[in-house]
Amino acid sequence: MFIPVSSILRVSADQAVKESEYWTKRISDVYGLEINCENPFILRSVYRILSFFPPKLIKDCGVKRIVIRSDMGPNKPFYPNHGYFIADYIALNQDIFVHPDIPDDFRVNVGEYLTRPEQTMIHELGHGYDAYHNFPSGSKEWLSLSGWSEKPANGLRRMVIRDKGVPERKGEWYYSPEAKFTRFYAKMNPWDDFADSFAYCVGGLKEKVPPEKQTYMDQMLSKYYV
């Protein structure tokens, strides 16, 4: 039997629309989030990442919307154009879903890292949690864990990101050489340090968080996992 290609394409398109509607509704019903995406693959990926979170924790991140942007350029191994948090929404670079991991990335061992979509999305929700709770990342307790200083001082270090084909980025704050971090990007400033520790704990890699930061996050997040 001959089936016109146009019919096959129409059925595929219809199925994609149904899948998109299904995942959009699931994200809204379970987590109370709006999302501006029609790609069922991305929507399914977003829902899977949200499943790391108890719904109450999502609410306490203060985020209402997820925006998928196609104009943020190709994601780089180290350059921070993967996503951002602002006001009550997070924006994610569409390219992190199309090319979720590339060679020479920050990964250490397979099975012991978060994928780029996971890392980015949970990290940005961590920024939301920080803002929604009056910025614990700026508290004396958190700053002391890495010796954070807004001004340079003898012995302190500053993060520099040099990624091929993009401008150099320098950390906003300085940290103690004895400080331990989840990964390179946490060295940019205390709020990215906070959001990254949050991401590793929520994403199931708590053992990768430095012990004193793990204790801090355990105390903060334990009420969501009883």
N, C-alpha and C positions, 0 to 999 in steps of 0.2 A: 504494500500500500504506500502510495506517495503522499507525504505530508509536506505542504509548502513551508519553506523556511520562515516565511512571515508569520505563519501560525505558531511555529515553535518559539519564535522570538516573543510573540504576544503572550503565550502561556508563561514563558520565563519571566517576562516583565510583570505580569499579573501576580505571579507567585512571589516575586521580590517585593511588590507593594504589600501583599498580605503579610509577609514576614516582617517587613519594616513596621507595619501597623501593630503587629503582635508585640514586638520587642519594645516599641515606644510605649505601648500601654503597660507592659510589665514594669518598665523602669518607672513609670508614673505611679502605678498602683502600689508597688512594693516599697519604693524609695522616695516617692513624692517629688521626683525631679522631672523637669521639662528637658527635652533634648531636640536640637535642630538638625536632625540627620535623617536621610532616607536610605542610607546604605545598610542593608540587613546584616552584613558581615561586621561592620563597625558597631552597630547597635547590639548585636549579640556579644561582641567582645566587651563592650561597656557594661552590659548586664552581668557578665561573668566576673568582671573586676569588682563591681559593686557587691557581689555576693561575698566578698571578704568582710563586708561591714554588717554588723547588726543595724537594722533600720534606724534605731534610736541614735546611733552614732552618726549616721548620715545627717539626720536632722540637726544634731549638735555641731555639725560643721558649718551650718548657716548657708549652705549652697542650695540655690533653687533651680539653677539651670546648668546644663552642659552644652557648650557650643563647640562644634567641630569645624575648624577653619581649614580651608584649602589654599590659603594665601600666605602661609608662614614659611614657605621654602622647604627644601629637603632637610630632614633632620640629620645632624652631625653627631659623631660619637660623643663629643664633649661640649659643644657649643649649646647654650641653653635656649633653643627655640622650639622646645617640645610642647610647652604649655604654660599657662599662667592663671593665677587667681586674681580676681578683682571684684569688689563689692559683694554681690551674691551669686556669682557664677564662675565657673572655670572654663577656659578655652583650651582645646587640645588640637595640636597639629595633626591634620589628617594623615600626614606622611608617616607618623609613628605606627599607624595601623597597617599601612601598605608595606613599609619596610621596618618591621618591629625591632630587628636587631641587625647590626652590620659588623663586619670584622673589626678587630682592634678596639672594641668597645670597652666600657668599664667592667664588663663581666669578669668573674674569676673562674668559676667552674660551672659547667652545665648542671642544672638541678639545684644550684646554690645562689641563684640570683633572681631578681624580678625582671620580667621583660620590660622593654621600654614603655609600652602602653600601661602596664601595671605600675611601674615606678613613677611615671609621670602623673597619672591620674590620682593615685593614692597620695603622692607628694603634694599635689595641688589641693586636694581635700584636707591635707594636714595644715596647709596655710589657712584654709577656711576655718578649721577648728581653732587654730591659734588666734585668728582675728575675732572669732565668735566668743572666745573666752578671755578677751582683754589682754591678749599677747603675753602668755606665759614665757614665750621665747625671749622676752626682755626682762624677765625677773632676775634678781640677784642669784637665785638658786641655779637657774639654767645657765646663765652667763659664766658662773664659777666652774661649771663642769668641763669647759674647754678653755678657760682663761681668756674669754672674749674681751677685746678692747676696741673701742671705736677709733682710738688714736694709736699711732705706732709707738712702740716702746722697745727698749733693748731686749733682745732675745725672742720677741714675738715674730710670727710668720704671717705672710699674706699669700692667699691663693692667686695663681695666675693661670688662666685657661688660654692655651694657644691651639686652635683647631684649624686645620688647613682650609683656606679659602674664605675665612670669616675674620672679623676684627678681634683683636686680643681683648679678653675680659679679665679684670682684676677684682678680687674680693673686696667687699665694702668694709669688712672688719678684719682685725688681726687676732690670731689665736696662739695659744701656748704650744711650743714644740712637743710637749709631753701629751697633748690632747689626742684622743682617739675618736675616729669618725666612722660612719657607715661606709662612705665612699667619698671620692674626690669632691663632689659638688657640695657636700655638707660643709666644706671649709670656706664657702663664700661669705657667710655671715651667720649670726645665731638663729635667724628665723628659718634659713634653709637647713641648718643643722637640726633644728626642731622638726621641720616637715619631713626630712629624710629619716630621722629616727622613728617618727610616726609611721612612715610608709613601710619600713622594714618590720615594725611590730605588727601592724594591721595586716600586712601582706604575708605573714607567716614565717618571717626570717628573723625572729626576735633574738635568736642566738648570735646573729651577726652584729647586733647593736652593742657598743661598748657597755660594760657592766653597770656603771653608774648611771648611764642614760637609759639603759634597760629598766633599772629600778624606778627611775623617774616616770617612764612611760607606763610601767606596770601599775604604779599607784594612780596615775591619771586615768587609765583606760579600764582598770579592773571592773568597774561598775557596769560596763557594757557587755562583759563576758561571763556573768554569773549564771 
